[in-house]
Amino acid sequence: MKDAGHLFRFAGLFVIAFLVFWVIRGYVVPKSFGEYGHYRGAALGDIAAHAIKFAGHETCETCHSDVSDTKTKGAHAHVNCEACHGALANHANDPTSVTPVLPDATVLCARCHTASAAKPKNFPQVDPQDHSGGVACKTCHNPHSPVIGADTSTSTAAGGAK
Amino acid sequence: MKISRRHLMVLLPAAAVAWKYVMAGTPEDSPNYTIAGHWWGMLIDIPKCIGCGNCVRACQTENDVPDGFFRTWVERYHRSDYYLENPEVISPDGGKEGFPVVKEGVEGEYFFVPKLCNHCADSPCTQVCPVGATFISPDGVVLIDQTYCLGCAYCVQACPYGCRYIHPTKKVADKCTLCYHRITKGLTTACCEACPTGARQLADLKNPNDPIHAFLKTHTVQVLKPQMATGAKAFYNGLDGSVR
């Protein structure tokens, strides 16, 4: 054993190298790595912090209850506000300074209701030219309750908080 | 500025500590959300889809998806009566602006198939990541840590549904997050919010009151590529056998 000194010195180098590795690893591996699995747990929070653009129809209805009242009675009851009006979380966060632009009803109506044999048979479809000859849909139909003659007493097509 | 050896000895650990906090990111800011209480999926009701492209546009707006790339898209199948095995599939610009009109009387059957990440419970894409950048969250959503991703695109190749892409400017993998920033705050996804016919519905499989459970019991529901045993959680109602 009298010549074993070099082995201990070598082992010592290994121990020091391991400790250095351990310390560096402690610094570079994020705190939350391995919290839920082999990934950075805080990534969930990062992804969840993305900004919301669509406010959601519940948010719209807190102010525009008149429109939702009409809508729930009509054929568009299941169509959410932002399906036609577009993403309006900015408006919901700051209703006075961000004013939504009134969408072009003719384009929107045609997008869903233009007749095509590829669409489900039970979905109401028309050939826009044949149906109205270029007259705007809103002339006859209220987009919030599109069936002609339906109860639309509490709504204007222009919408707006009352 | 001259840094002496003594200063360096102080500066290096300080920089290391700062770096550690940079790497750790910001903590989760949804205090009312219990991550273990949910198991997210989506129900897609094909007979209701009209191919309007609202979901594709909404996803692009909500998630800043670059033009020409899609986290969700809509395909239109034309299954001819003569070639049942080989349907014709089109998806012009992901179906973002709708589909060309089909005249009445064309033979065969047409239907729309909205596609998105299936948020597989045994996802092939997360298994191939060499750096732990993509993962299945405890609430069942397949996500990407874009600060960790190297952009090697192994996952893009591994996904059997073609749901991933390399972001053209960030140069990292990108995909549907099932609007994780919305569902953790009690909202539905942007595509479900914008769908005018209810063809897409967010489903929480751990919530006993979610209508998904009644739906799964009373309908013939299928997932895409069931033979691959990916544990896909995008459930398709009325799915034609010709859909790949």
Interface residues (C-beta under 8 A of the other chain):
Chain A: Y27 V28 V29 P30 K31 S32 F33 Y36 G37 H38 Y39 R40 A42 A43 L44 G45 D46 I47 A48 A49 H50 A51 I52 K53 F54 G56 H57 H76 H78 V79 N80 E82 A83 C84 G86 A87 R111 C112 T114 A115 S116 A117 A118 K119 P120 F123
Chain B: A16 V17 W19 K20 M23 A24 G25 T26 P27 E28 D29 S30 I35 P47 K48 C49 I50 G51 C52 G53 N54 A58 T61 E62 N63 R76 H78 G98 F99 V101 V102 K103 E104 G105 V106 Y110 F111 F112 G132 A133 T134 F135 I136 S137 P138 L143 D145 T147 Y148 T177 Y180 H181 R182 T184 K185 L187 T188 A190 E193 A194 C195 P196 T197 G198
